[in-house]
Amino acid sequence: MHRETVLALALVLSLSGFATAQEQKTGVIWLASTRSAVETVNQQQRPLLLYFTGKDCAWCRKLERTTWSDSKVSGTVNRNFVALKVDGAKDTQLMEKLNVEGLPTIVIVGPDGKELDRIVGYVTPDEMQKTLRKSVPRQQAVSSGRYR
């Protein structure tokens, strides 16, 4: 019986290590549509991270190569946020509604619809991680009524 428990524990640990390795390889897991993102936010009560990008945006490509692909950043996003990539050329209405004037822009919105933070332009992985960490406790405080 003890041997079976050890084997089961080893299997769980190896699978969780595999998931971490997969997460590091895949980067941020972006949802495909605004509708699915809103449904997920409502179900899970996690903040929504909107990444406004464009196909001709050089700084967006750099952000994707360096910041979004960073394992610490992608891990934080995937654990704590609902991530939605928005093509600025295709979703101009959403850009106008959120006052997005340039690319790249990252807007973090709580489940209650209140903007928690905003980043305009390129940021390094360390700068992104600081903003993300700051937004998670702020969201928890907003949800509990402690933050104004």
N, C-alpha and C positions, 0 to 999 in steps of 0.2 A: 504494500500500500504506500509506504514512504517513497519507494522508487517511482511509482506512478505520479505522485504529487510533484516530485522533483522534475520528472520529464514534462509534465504539464506546465510547470512554471518556466522551464527552459524554452518550451515552445512559445508561450506567451511573450517572454522577453525577446526571443529572436524575431517574432512577428512585429513587435512594437519597434524594434530596431530597423526592421525592413521598412515599416511605414515611415519612419523618420528619414531614412535614406531616400525613399520615393519622394517625400515631401521636399527634400533638398534638391532633388533633380528636377521636379516639376515647377518649382517656384510657387507663386501665388495661384490659387485656384479661383479663376474668374467665372462668375455666373454668366449665362448666355443672354439673359433678357432682364429688362427692368421689372417686368411682372414677377419673374421667379425670385429676383432679389428682394422685392417688397414682401412677397409671401414668406420668404425665409426670415427676414427681419421680424415680421409679425409673429412668426412661430417661435423663433429662438430668442427674441428680445436682445439681439446683438446690434451694435452700431453698423451702419452701412458706409462702406468706403467706396466712393465713386472716383474712378480714375478717368479723367477726360484726356483723350489722346487723339492723334490724327496720323494718317499714313505718311504725310510729308513732314512730320515734326521730328527734327533731328534730336532735340533734347528728350523727347519721349522715348526714342530708340535707346538713348544712353541710359535713361531711367530703367528701362526694361533689361538692358544688358548688365547693369551694375546693381541697382537698388532692389528692384522687384525680384531679381534672381538670387539675392543674398539669402542664405539659409535662415539667418536670424529674423530678417524682415518678413520673409514669406511665412515662416513659422508663426510669428506674432499675428500676422494678418489672418492666416488660415484658422488659428485657434480662437481669435477674439472678434473678428469682423466678418461681415458679409461683403464680399468684394465684387464690384461691378465695373467692367471696363466699358467706357462710353466713347463711341466714335463721334467726335465733335462735328464732323461734316454731315453725319446722318441724323444726329439728335440735337438739332439747333434749339428746339423748344426747351429741352431740359437745361441746356447751357444758359439760355436766357433766364429761365426760372431761377437758377442758382447763381446768376450773375457771374458766369465764367467768361472771362474776357481773353484769355490766352491759354496756350497749351505748352507743357502739361499743367494740369491743375488737379489736385486731389482734394475732395471735399468729404469730410467725415460728419455723418448725420446720425443722431441717436434715434432709437425706435419711436420716440415721441415726435420726430420731425425737426428737432432743433439742431442747428449746426453746432458741432463740437469743436471743429478745427478746419483749417484750410491751408494748403500748401500750393503756392504758385511757382512754377519753374522747377528746374532740376534740383534734387537734394541727394546727398550721399546716403549710403545705407545707415550710417550712424545718426545722421540728422533725422532720417525717416523713423528709425527705431525710437528716438526720443519723443517725436510727435505721437507715434502710435501708443507708446507707454503712457504718455500724458493723457491721451484720449480715453483709454480704458478705465482708469480710476474716475475720470470726470463723468463717463457714461454711468458707472456704477453709482456715483453720487447723485446724478440727475434722476436715475431710476428710483433711488431711495428718498428723494426729496431733500438731500443735504446740500446740493449744489445749486447756485443761482447764477 
